[in-house]
Each structure stands twice: as structure tokens, then as C-alpha cells.
């Protein structure tokens, strides 16, 4: 029997498919509202940082973030992905989650990280060292977790959508 065919009342309603709009009347009581989420994993290579920016732009456009919020979020994604590509060894991952009033951006790299870049006295500040400062300036909260398995950075940005979201 298909999970979506008629079922005896004693078994309750059929399980919801992940694509069912749970905000419709009648379905709202069957399942809690889930925050939209998107995840991507790529090799930790500088040449692929733009792929994360492009993916974030596409997803945040679909989620109806305002232009300013989307641009800030894509800048944060780019800065964090550049750090993951520079300092990580194997893979880098991006996870975007849209919660009511906030966008959570998580960028991580796996494997043993390389030594961080140390700018010399003649180092150009326009080339290195501004990424996390930009992330902190655009975010209302930033958490950094670093261990033997890599680095994970969580940035929270204020976010609203152009559409009214049903609760």
C-alpha cells in the first residue's frame, strides 16, 4: 500500500512528503514548520569559492531575501569560503538556514587545517586578514569552532523576506 493511499483511520494521516506545503490550512497541525535549509560541499579549492557565492545567491533569491540582506550574506559566504579554501585541506561545506528573522550561515572545512597566514610587516592589508572583520561587521553573532578536524564558522545575519511568511 502506498503511504499516500487511503489508510484506516486508526493509523492516522499518511506521512507528509518533504515537498508538501505545511503552511496550508488543514496540514499545519500535522507537522511543525521547518526552516528552509540548503547545504553544499565542494573540494577546498580557491577556484570554487565563486560556486558557493553563486549557490548562495540563487538560494537566497528563492527565499525572497531583500537585495541588501542577500548581498551582505553572499559577501559573508565568500569571505568564509575563501578562508576555508585557503586553510582547509580536503572539503569545504556551506549550510544556509533561514529562521524567522535570521539567516544562519555555516562554513566549515574538514581535515587538518594548514597554518594560518601570517602577514609580515610589509604585508598588504588589502590582500589578507580582513575576511573575519567583514563577517563580524555584517553579522549580529559569529561563532568560531576550531579543532583537529578543521574549522567551523557560524554567522548569524538579520533577515526578512519580501513575502509574508506564515507561522
Steps between C-alpha positions, in 0.01 A plus 500: 500500500633840407550734799276747316210265429197465725588378848286380784413786737665316789842545336462877475580719202760396243851637553572832331730504202789747548364721221153541650423861592429461870379860522172412323192484723433148620859385462646749746405283797660188353863612508702786649628769264857435398751770423617499138849351476755452223834317518792479259838325522791554263873431496687766702638691202518876450367462146170365641423787738291664227285187480399551864425868434289409195314226689430737791375770264263255333364353824458837674319636195261203516448572870407861415763674709524871434775612264708656781473194724580266211808704402625507860446124535678423172794715612516305828481169311783611270727609786441182702535275195827671405633428849383137480663457158823662617538331837314171459635190330229276363143628479315817583130510577236770500169476683235773483197497730229765500339536840239762585693829506844347445715329241752249632809448284733213591824444312733220600808327373596144574839353563797636680519873430814660370683763700318834482651766276713742697535841339849640515587862574489576128179295445221668313187529720288504184617147418455308828353526845176694445261209444389430858481874569252535214306198627481650852390838361211349302386245758329543834675186630801297387618175657833339408572136581845360428634154582717227352232422241479848353319827547133587514376860492137588573382849406153634579360785291171684538263388225151571385331388183307699242206266552307463820595166651225298666573370849 
